[in-house]
Amino acid sequence: MGMAATPRKDLLALRELLETGKLAPVIDKTYPLGETARAIRHLMNEHARGKVVITAG
C-alpha cells in the first residue's frame, strides 16, 4: 500500500476551507479503541454515511 502525495497548495486550500467553516467533516459514528472490531463491522455491514472514528479513550 502506498500513500498519495497531495500538493501543498491543495492542503493549504483545504485547511482554509476547514478553518472558515465552509467545509466540515461528517462523522457517522465513534467507537472506543476496544470496540474496533465493532467499528469495522459497522463500516462493512451498515454502509456508513460519513467517517467512522476510533478514539483512544
C-alpha positions as CSV (number, residue, x, y, z in Angstrom):
1,M,0.0,0.0,0.0
2,G,1.2,3.4,-0.8
3,M,0.3,6.9,0.1
4,A,-0.9,9.6,-2.3
5,A,1.1,12.8,-2.4
6,T,-1.1,15.8,-2.2
7,P,0.3,19.1,-3.4
8,R,1.0,21.6,-0.7
9,K,-1.3,24.3,-2.3
10,D,-4.2,21.8,-2.2
11,L,-3.6,21.1,1.5
12,L,-3.4,24.9,2.3
13,A,-6.7,25.4,0.4
14,L,-8.3,22.6,2.3
15,R,-7.1,24.0,5.6
16,E,-8.6,27.4,4.8
17,L,-12.0,25.8,4.0
18,L,-11.9,23.9,7.3
19,E,-10.9,26.9,9.3
20,T,-13.6,29.1,7.8
21,G,-16.3,26.5,8.4
22,K,-17.0,26.2,4.6
23,L,-16.2,22.5,4.9
24,A,-16.8,20.2,7.8
25,P,-16.0,16.5,8.1
26,V,-19.0,14.2,8.5
27,I,-18.6,11.7,11.3
28,D,-21.1,8.8,11.2
29,K,-20.1,7.2,14.5
30,T,-17.3,7.0,17.0
31,Y,-16.1,3.9,18.8
32,P,-13.5,3.4,21.6
33,L,-10.4,1.6,20.7
34,G,-11.6,-1.6,22.5
35,E,-14.5,-1.7,20.0
36,T,-12.5,-1.6,16.8
37,A,-13.9,-4.8,15.5
38,R,-17.4,-3.5,16.0
39,A,-16.5,-0.3,14.1
40,I,-15.2,-2.4,11.2
41,R,-18.4,-4.4,11.2
42,H,-20.3,-1.1,11.0
43,L,-18.3,0.0,8.0
44,M,-18.8,-3.3,6.2
45,N,-22.4,-4.0,7.1
46,E,-24.2,-0.7,7.8
47,H,-22.9,1.5,4.9
48,A,-21.6,4.4,7.0
49,R,-22.7,7.8,5.7
50,G,-19.6,9.5,7.0
51,K,-16.3,8.7,8.7
52,V,-16.1,6.1,11.5
53,V,-13.7,7.3,14.2
54,I,-11.8,5.1,16.6
55,T,-11.0,7.0,19.8
56,A,-8.2,6.3,22.3
57,G,-10.5,6.8,25.3
